[in-house]
Amino acid sequence: MVFFDLPVETKEDRKIATKFRKDLLKDGFGMFQFSMYLRHCHSQDNAEVHARRVKAVLPKKGMVGIMTITDRQFGLMEVFYGTKKETLNPPSQQLELF
């Protein structure tokens, strides 16, 4: 999980924030909320690879957090839209080639 708060006050700030979001999407992350992106990883080693990729494209300004949670922890999350509880789709199974 990558979450961030980046400045968007100037045109250049917005351009940098947009590039960071696009880099996350290119690496297989999906938007959970506007400043929170998730990616399913099959192992701790795979999660570390993607964390390194995020660290390689960190913007100079703003705050970025990276959190690794287990499938079980993710499955225990409750998400509400308004007052109606919604179930989350389980992470997609992704084929990994070695």
Secondary structure by P-SEA (a helix, b strand, c coil): ccccccccccaaaaaaaaaaaaaaaaaccccccccbbbbbbccaaaaaaaaaaaaaacccbbbbbbbbbcaaaaaabbbbcccbbbbbcccccccccc
